[in-house]
Amino acid sequence: MTTRWLTPEEQRAWRAYIAASLLLEDAIDRQLQQDAGMPHLYYSILSVLSEAPDRRLRMTDLAERLKITRSRLTYAVTRLEKDGMLRREACRYDKRGSIAALTDEGFAVLERAAPGHVETVRNSLFDRLSAEQVGQLEAISTAIAAGLQEDGRPATDDVPWRRRSSTGCS
């Protein structure tokens, strides 16, 4: 098999993408740590739960939406639960499953953190792009995500966020 080396243009694009994504994640993390005392992952968990019906999601669904492993999610949820921002509930359909539920306190923390977070995202990303580039960014990101999520592996493979439970909770 012959290695398909990157062209000079692809190499520049790859390096620019890596630099931009690392710098953006760092800017977002620093802002959230400073303003809300939490990393971006914790904010993302609260945000996803705030948009869910009844502010509750199965842990496996939450891991899938965030594209993180169950163990990483469990660690973060344990910390957020200790801080009173969410609680775990037993699943009434499956005794092995659990649900993460956003508390009123967690929602209030999210509401306080959201304006600074949005301003950081706007300043760090969208203010630097034209309307056309925003559309291109969406199209490119969507194509990459779709390709990586549809790489031919079945939904039951060992990637934690792809596992499906045949019962109501997990």
Backbone torsions as a table, in degrees:
resi	resn	phi	psi	omega
1	MET	NA	133.1	-179.2
2	THR	-91.5	134.3	177.9
3	THR	-70.9	130.9	177.8
4	ARG	-92.9	83.6	-177.5
5	TRP	-63.6	152.2	177.2
6	LEU	-71.8	142.1	174.1
7	THR	-72.6	164.9	176.8
8	PRO	-56.6	-39.0	178.2
9	GLU	-64.7	-44.1	178.4
10	GLU	-65.1	-39.5	178.9
11	GLN	-62.6	-43.4	177.9
12	ARG	-64.7	-43.2	179.6
13	ALA	-63.4	-42.7	179.7
14	TRP	-61.9	-47.6	-178.7
15	ARG	-66.4	-37.3	177.5
16	ALA	-65.9	-40.2	178.3
17	TYR	-62.8	-47.1	-179.1
18	ILE	-61.0	-47.7	-179.7
19	ALA	-60.9	-46.6	-178.4
20	ALA	-63.3	-44.8	-177.0
21	SER	-67.2	-38.9	178.5
22	LEU	-68.0	-43.3	178.9
23	LEU	-65.5	-39.4	179.1
24	LEU	-65.6	-47.1	178.7
25	GLU	-60.8	-39.9	178.4
26	ASP	-64.0	-43.9	179.9
27	ALA	-62.0	-43.5	-179.8
28	ILE	-66.4	-45.1	179.1
29	ASP	-61.1	-45.3	-179.8
30	ARG	-60.8	-44.5	-179.6
31	GLN	-63.1	-45.5	-178.5
32	LEU	-68.0	-37.3	176.3
33	GLN	-63.7	-44.6	-178.2
34	GLN	-67.9	-46.5	-173.3
35	ASP	-87.0	-31.3	-173.8
36	ALA	-125.1	-5.4	179.2
37	GLY	67.5	30.0	-179.8
38	MET	-143.8	152.3	175.3
39	PRO	-77.1	166.1	-179.4
40	HIS	-55.9	-39.5	179.6
41	LEU	-57.8	-44.7	-178.9
42	TYR	-64.8	-42.3	176.3
43	TYR	-59.7	-43.1	-179.5
44	SER	-62.3	-39.7	177.9
45	ILE	-62.1	-48.5	179.5
46	LEU	-61.9	-40.6	-179.1
47	SER	-64.2	-47.1	179.4
48	VAL	-61.8	-43.3	179.2
49	LEU	-65.0	-34.9	-179.1
50	SER	-65.2	-24.7	-178.5
51	GLU	-94.5	-6.6	-177.9
52	ALA	-83.4	153.3	175.3
53	PRO	-56.0	131.4	-178.7
54	ASP	57.9	16.5	-179.5
55	ARG	56.6	37.7	-177.3
56	ARG	-136.8	142.2	175.6
57	LEU	-146.9	147.9	170.2
58	ARG	-60.8	144.2	-179.8
59	MET	-58.6	-40.2	179.7
60	THR	-65.9	-37.2	177.5
61	ASP	-67.9	-37.6	178.0
62	LEU	-65.2	-44.1	177.5
63	ALA	-61.2	-40.4	179.8
64	GLU	-65.1	-45.3	-179.5
65	ARG	-63.9	-35.1	-179.2
66	LEU	-88.3	-10.6	-178.2
67	LYS	57.9	47.5	177.2
68	ILE	-128.7	162.6	179.7
69	THR	-72.1	158.6	177.4
70	ARG	-62.4	-39.0	-178.5
71	SER	-66.1	-40.1	177.3
72	ARG	-64.7	-41.4	178.4
73	LEU	-64.9	-44.2	-179.7
74	THR	-58.9	-43.1	178.2
75	TYR	-60.3	-48.3	-178.8
76	ALA	-64.9	-43.3	180.0
77	VAL	-63.5	-39.7	177.6
78	THR	-59.2	-43.3	178.9
79	ARG	-66.1	-45.6	179.8
80	LEU	-65.2	-34.4	177.6
81	GLU	-67.6	-43.1	178.1
82	LYS	-60.0	-36.0	179.7
83	ASP	-83.3	0.8	176.7
84	GLY	79.7	12.0	-177.1
85	MET	-87.4	-20.6	172.9
86	LEU	-152.3	170.3	176.8
87	ARG	-137.1	153.6	174.8
88	ARG	-98.0	139.5	177.8
89	GLU	-124.6	148.1	175.2
90	ALA	-71.6	146.8	177.1
91	CYS	-84.3	127.6	-177.4
92	ARG	-74.2	-14.8	-179.7
93	TYR	-94.9	-20.7	-174.3
94	ASP	-148.7	111.7	-176.4
95	LYS	-63.7	-20.3	178.9
96	ARG	-82.9	-20.7	-175.4
97	GLY	-88.3	163.6	175.9
98	SER	-144.4	161.2	-177.2
99	ILE	-121.2	139.7	172.3
100	ALA	-98.6	129.0	-178.8
101	ALA	-123.8	127.9	178.2
102	LEU	-74.1	129.6	178.3
103	THR	-85.7	166.7	175.3
104	ASP	-60.4	-37.9	178.0
105	GLU	-63.6	-42.6	177.4
106	GLY	-63.6	-39.5	177.9
107	PHE	-65.1	-39.6	178.4
108	ALA	-65.0	-40.7	177.2
109	VAL	-61.9	-43.9	178.6
110	LEU	-61.3	-45.0	179.5
111	GLU	-61.2	-37.6	178.5
112	ARG	-71.6	-34.8	-176.7
113	ALA	-82.0	-25.9	-172.4
114	ALA	-59.1	-45.9	-178.0
115	PRO	-58.9	-43.9	178.4
116	GLY	-66.4	-38.7	178.5
117	HIS	-63.2	-48.1	-179.3
118	VAL	-62.3	-40.9	179.1
119	GLU	-63.7	-39.5	177.1
120	THR	-64.5	-44.2	177.8
121	VAL	-61.7	-44.6	179.9
122	ARG	-62.2	-50.5	-178.5
123	ASN	-64.5	-39.9	-174.4
124	SER	-81.0	-24.7	-173.6
125	LEU	-126.1	-68.2	-168.0
126	PHE	-69.9	-32.2	177.9
127	ASP	-67.8	-15.5	-178.8
128	ARG	-93.7	-3.8	-175.6
129	LEU	-118.0	150.4	171.7
130	SER	-80.2	168.1	177.4
131	ALA	-59.3	-38.1	178.4
132	GLU	-64.3	-42.1	179.5
133	GLN	-66.6	-34.1	176.0
134	VAL	-61.4	-44.7	176.9
135	GLY	-61.8	-40.4	178.2
136	GLN	-66.2	-41.3	177.9
137	LEU	-59.6	-44.6	177.7
138	GLU	-61.6	-46.0	-178.6
139	ALA	-63.9	-44.0	-179.8
140	ILE	-65.2	-47.4	-178.9
141	SER	-63.8	-40.2	178.6
142	THR	-63.8	-42.3	179.8
143	ALA	-64.2	-43.0	179.4
144	ILE	-64.1	-49.3	-179.0
145	ALA	-61.7	-43.9	-179.8
146	ALA	-62.4	-42.3	179.4
147	GLY	-64.6	-38.5	-179.6
148	LEU	-75.3	-27.2	-179.9
149	GLN	-88.0	-14.4	-178.3
150	GLU	-119.3	45.5	-175.4
151	ASP	-88.4	21.0	174.0
152	GLY	91.9	-6.2	179.3
153	ARG	-82.4	139.9	179.8
154	PRO	-70.0	158.6	-177.4
155	ALA	-62.6	-17.0	-177.3
156	THR	-96.5	9.1	-178.1
157	ASP	-69.9	-173.5	-170.8
158	ASP	-83.9	3.9	176.9
159	VAL	-76.4	117.7	-170.2
160	PRO	-53.4	-39.9	-176.5
161	TRP	-80.3	-2.8	176.6
162	ARG	-97.9	-12.2	-179.5
163	ARG	-65.5	142.0	178.2
164	ARG	-120.7	139.9	176.0
165	SER	-97.6	143.3	178.3
166	SER	-83.9	-5.6	178.4
167	THR	-106.8	-177.2	-174.9
168	GLY	-72.6	-24.7	-175.7
169	CYS	-136.7	158.6	173.9
170	SER	-167.4	NA	NA
